[in-house]
Amino acid sequence: MLDFDGAHGRNACATGEWPMSKAFTSEETPNDPIVVPPRAPLPPGVPNYVTARGLTLLRSELGDLEHERTVLIGAPDDSERTRRLAMNAARIAALASRIASAQLVDPREQPREDVRFGASVELRAEDGTRQRYTIVGVDEADPANGRIAFLAPMARALLGLRVGDVATLHTANGERTFDVEGISYEPT
């Protein structure tokens, strides 16, 4: 229960000057543990499939991180630099591991009549709207732009289907169905 007559009084409510947890601020100290956001997860035993575009993006990201490391090494030595170098090193290690495990899938080797990894799929929803999804690796996924990870529920509903088949997606709001109207594979 909030006490409006407490140490911050009524003015705190009017001005928004409530005490804030450190968790909601950008205050960090040199002794705080370094937390690197994890990459998109891959379940144990699942191959790290990538498209040529996805592998290029991963390598570009690694190049950016290596450039950042070079800049940090040349910066004045202080606790923030040390912290940023440690975070950069952890991100490089995680990314290098992801690249090392990457299994490039050549779309020319995919069956043209089935939805497989790397396919772009044209769908018509039950309400008549059309959507296009490309099934990609977990690091390349960008659902807002129609690139869905091969592990995503929609991708799993599409894999193995052919033109004319109906995909069924189970959602919290019930089942949704989509007619598969086209399958194509972008060249690498």
C-alpha positions, 0 to 999 in steps of 0.5 A: 500500500502506498503512503502518500503522506510518507517521506515523498509526500503528495508532491512525489505523486504530482511530480513523478519523483518516486524512488525507483528500483535500480533494476529500472535504471541504467545505473551499473557499477564495476562490480555488477555481474556482466549479463549478456542477452542470450541468442535465440535458443536452439533445443538440444540436438536440433541442428543450427540450420541457416540460409546463406543470407542468415550466415552472411548476417551472422558473419557481419554481426561478428565483424561489427563486434570485432570492430567494436572490440578494436575501438574499445581496446584503443579507448582510455582505460577505465572500469567502464571500458573494462566492463564493455570489453568483457561484454564484447568478448562474451558476445563474440564467443557466443556468436562464434559458437553459433557460427561454428555450429551453423549448417548451411542449407542450399535451397537448390537441394530442397524439393521444389514441391514441398515446404522445407527450410528456406522456402517462401510460402504464399498463404491465404487465410480463412478470411481471404487475407494473403501472407508470405512467410520464409522459413529461416534459421533462429538467428535470422527470424524476423516475424514482422518482415515475414521471416519465421524460424523453422522452430516457430509454430507456424513454420512447423505447421507448414513444413512438408506441405504442398501447394493446395494443402491446408495448414492448421495452426493451433492458437490460444484463440482456437484453430486457424487454417491457411491454404498453401498457394505457392512455394518458392526458394530464393537463390543463395 
